[in-house]
Amino acid sequence: MSGNPEPQEPMREEHEKLESNGDDISDDKEDDGDRAGSMAIPLDKHEKVKERLGNDDKYEITEEDCYDELGFSWPSWKKWYVLSVIFIVQVSMNFNTSLYSNGIGGISEEFHVSEQAARCGAMIFLVTYAFGCELWAPWSEEFGRWPILQLSLLFVNIFQLPVALAPNFASIMVGRALGGLSTAGGSVTLGMVADLWESDNQQYAVAFVVFSSVGGSILGPIVGGFAEQYLSWR
């Protein structure tokens, strides 16, 4: 007598149903765990960094990690207060550039050079000024805007002394060249605008800084006219 295999089929199908139900139950548990994890309270940013890297690893902070601490998040009055100080700094830099022209007559007379040659002092300042802007800008990114601007203004004032006390025309040229090279001008001040405003909202701040450059160039001849009239070129 041969056995009949047909009664084994319902048992096999029932076993497969039980296995599939078990898989569904485990999947539901995993989904519940994922939902519970997503509903958990997020950790502090610093805790996330420690959790990801540990206490001994170095971590490069990005803007997303500390956006609330950046100048972008400052109130408007504070941004414009800082920019007003930069306005004065920029005016002084361009004032120094244009004021020299009112001393050309006295320089030419005292050192017996032509007025065309005396104007080389203004030329050399502007040429080295262009290089100075590019020289100081990377340092301001590395060490900060404030110390670089302070150091720049210190050097500019120091190098005015060789010009004011110059025993010959060559000393004037050297002093003006070093003064221009020490000037951390437009690139650093515009970099501060980029620190305080997003690229889509910089237009008024950029116009304000550019106006300071124009204003300094205009103020120089006005003050220089009175100085030339009543004082010596030094």
C-alpha positions as CSV (number, residue, x, y, z in Angstrom):
1,M,0.0,0.0,0.0
2,S,1.4,3.4,-1.0
3,G,1.0,6.5,1.3
4,N,-1.1,9.5,0.2
5,P,0.9,12.8,0.2
6,E,-2.1,15.0,-0.2
7,P,-2.9,15.5,3.6
8,Q,0.7,17.0,4.0
9,E,0.0,20.0,1.7
10,P,-2.4,21.8,4.2
11,M,0.2,21.4,6.9
12,R,3.0,22.9,4.7
13,E,0.8,25.9,3.8
14,E,-0.1,26.5,7.4
15,H,3.6,26.5,8.4
16,E,4.4,29.0,5.7
17,K,1.6,31.3,6.9
18,L,3.0,31.2,10.5
19,E,6.5,32.1,9.2
20,S,5.2,35.0,7.1
21,N,3.2,36.3,10.1
22,G,6.3,36.1,12.3
23,D,8.3,38.2,9.8
24,D,5.4,40.8,9.7
25,I,5.4,41.0,13.5
26,S,9.2,41.6,13.6
27,D,9.0,44.2,10.8
28,D,6.3,46.0,12.8
29,K,8.5,46.0,15.8
30,E,11.4,47.6,13.9
31,D,9.1,50.2,12.4
32,D,7.8,51.0,16.0
33,G,11.4,51.3,17.1
34,D,12.3,53.7,14.2
35,R,9.3,55.9,15.0
36,A,10.2,56.0,18.7
37,G,13.8,57.0,17.7
38,S,12.5,59.8,15.4
39,M,10.3,61.1,18.2
40,A,13.2,61.2,20.7
41,I,14.4,64.6,21.9
42,P,17.5,65.7,19.8
43,L,20.9,65.9,21.5
44,D,22.8,69.1,21.9
45,K,25.0,69.9,19.0
46,H,28.2,69.5,21.1
47,E,26.9,66.2,22.4
48,K,26.3,65.0,18.8
49,V,29.9,65.9,17.9
50,K,31.2,64.0,21.0
51,E,29.0,61.0,20.2
52,R,30.2,60.9,16.6
53,L,33.9,61.6,17.1
54,G,34.7,61.1,20.8
55,N,36.4,63.4,23.2
56,D,40.0,63.2,21.7
57,D,39.2,63.7,18.1
58,K,39.5,67.2,16.4
59,Y,36.5,68.5,14.6
60,E,36.3,71.4,12.1
61,I,33.3,73.5,13.0
62,T,31.2,74.6,10.0
63,E,28.7,77.4,9.8
64,E,25.8,75.0,10.3
65,D,27.2,73.9,13.6
66,C,27.5,77.4,15.1
67,Y,25.3,79.7,13.0
68,D,23.8,81.4,16.0
69,E,27.2,82.5,17.1
70,L,28.1,84.1,13.7
71,G,27.7,87.7,12.7
72,F,24.8,86.7,10.5
73,S,22.7,86.3,13.6
74,W,23.6,89.6,15.2
75,P,20.9,92.3,15.5
76,S,20.8,95.0,12.8
77,W,21.9,97.8,15.1
78,K,25.1,95.9,16.1
79,K,26.0,95.1,12.5
80,W,25.6,98.8,11.5
81,Y,27.6,99.9,14.6
82,V,30.5,97.7,13.6
83,L,30.2,98.8,9.9
84,S,30.2,102.5,11.0
85,V,33.6,101.9,12.7
86,I,34.9,100.3,9.5
87,F,33.5,103.3,7.6
88,I,35.8,105.6,9.7
89,V,38.8,103.3,9.1
90,Q,38.2,103.2,5.4
91,V,37.8,107.0,5.2
92,S,41.2,107.4,7.0
93,M,42.9,105.0,4.6
94,N,41.7,106.9,1.5
95,F,42.3,110.3,3.2
96,N,45.9,109.3,3.5
97,T,46.0,108.5,-0.2
98,S,44.6,111.9,-1.4
99,L,46.1,114.3,1.2
100,Y,49.6,113.8,-0.3
101,S,48.7,115.8,-3.4
102,N,48.6,119.1,-1.5
103,G,52.2,118.7,-0.4
104,I,53.6,118.3,-3.9
105,G,54.6,121.9,-4.3
106,G,56.5,122.0,-1.0
107,I,58.2,118.7,-1.7
108,S,59.3,119.9,-5.2
109,E,60.7,123.1,-3.8
110,E,62.5,121.6,-0.9
111,F,64.1,118.6,-2.6
112,H,64.6,120.3,-6.0
113,V,62.6,117.8,-8.0
114,S,60.0,118.4,-10.6
115,E,56.3,118.3,-9.6
116,Q,55.9,115.4,-11.9
117,A,58.6,113.5,-10.0
118,A,57.0,114.6,-6.6
119,R,53.7,113.0,-7.7
120,C,55.5,109.6,-7.7
121,G,54.9,109.5,-4.0
122,A,51.2,109.3,-4.6
123,M,51.7,106.7,-7.4
124,I,53.9,104.4,-5.4
125,F,51.4,104.5,-2.5
126,L,48.5,103.4,-4.7
127,V,50.5,100.7,-6.4
128,T,51.6,99.1,-3.1
129,Y,48.1,99.7,-1.7
130,A,46.8,97.3,-4.3
131,F,49.2,94.7,-3.2
132,G,48.7,95.4,0.5
133,C,44.9,94.6,0.2
134,E,45.7,91.2,-1.2
135,L,48.5,90.7,1.4
136,W,46.4,91.4,4.4
137,A,43.1,89.7,3.3
138,P,44.3,86.0,3.8
139,W,45.7,86.9,7.2
140,S,42.4,88.4,8.3
141,E,40.7,85.1,7.4
142,E,43.2,83.2,9.5
143,F,43.7,85.5,12.5
144,G,40.5,87.6,12.5
145,R,39.5,91.0,11.1
146,W,40.1,93.0,14.3
147,P,43.8,92.2,15.0
148,I,44.7,92.6,11.3
149,L,43.1,96.0,11.0
150,Q,44.7,97.2,14.2
151,L,48.1,96.0,13.1
152,S,47.6,97.6,9.6
153,L,46.7,101.0,11.1
154,L,49.7,100.8,13.4
155,F,52.1,100.2,10.5
156,V,50.5,102.9,8.4
157,N,51.0,105.5,11.1
158,I,54.6,104.4,11.8
159,F,55.5,104.7,8.1
160,Q,54.2,108.3,8.0
161,L,57.1,109.3,10.2
162,P,59.8,108.7,7.6
163,V,57.8,110.8,5.2
164,A,57.2,113.7,7.6
165,L,60.9,113.6,8.8
166,A,62.4,112.8,5.4
167,P,65.9,114.2,4.8
168,N,65.7,113.5,1.1
169,F,63.1,112.6,-1.6
170,A,64.1,108.9,-1.6
171,S,63.0,108.6,2.0
172,I,59.6,109.9,1.0
173,M,59.3,107.3,-1.7
174,V,60.3,104.5,0.7
175,G,57.9,105.7,3.4
176,R,55.0,106.0,1.0
177,A,55.6,102.6,-0.5
178,L,55.7,100.9,2.9
179,G,52.7,102.8,4.0
180,G,50.7,101.6,1.0
181,L,51.8,98.1,1.6
182,S,50.7,98.2,5.2
183,T,47.2,99.4,4.3
184,A,44.6,96.6,4.8
185,G,42.0,98.3,2.7
186,G,39.0,97.3,0.6
187,S,39.5,93.5,0.6
188,V,39.4,93.3,4.5
189,T,36.6,95.8,5.0
190,L,34.4,94.1,2.3
191,G,35.3,90.8,3.9
192,M,33.7,92.1,7.1
193,V,30.5,92.8,5.1
194,A,30.5,89.1,4.0
195,D,30.9,88.1,7.7
196,L,27.8,90.1,8.7
197,W,25.3,89.7,5.8
198,E,24.3,86.8,3.6
199,S,25.2,87.3,-0.1
200,D,21.5,88.1,-0.9
201,N,21.4,91.0,1.6
202,Q,24.7,92.7,1.2
203,Q,23.9,95.5,-1.2
204,Y,23.3,98.3,1.2
205,A,26.4,97.4,3.3
206,V,28.6,97.2,0.3
207,A,27.4,100.6,-0.9
208,F,28.1,102.0,2.5
209,V,31.7,100.8,2.5
210,V,32.3,101.9,-1.1
211,F,30.9,105.4,-0.1
212,S,33.5,105.5,2.7
213,S,36.3,105.0,0.1
214,V,34.9,107.8,-2.1
215,G,34.3,110.1,1.0
216,G,37.9,109.7,2.1
217,S,39.2,110.6,-1.3
218,I,37.0,113.7,-1.3
219,L,37.9,114.8,2.2
220,G,41.6,114.7,1.5
221,P,41.8,117.7,-0.8
222,I,39.3,119.7,1.4
223,V,41.5,119.4,4.5
224,G,44.7,119.5,2.4
225,G,43.7,122.8,0.9
226,F,43.7,124.5,4.3
227,A,46.9,122.7,5.4
228,E,48.7,123.8,2.2
229,Q,47.6,127.4,2.8
230,Y,48.6,127.7,6.4
231,L,51.1,124.9,7.2
232,S,54.3,123.5,5.6
233,W,54.0,120.4,3.6
234,R,55.4,118.3,6.5
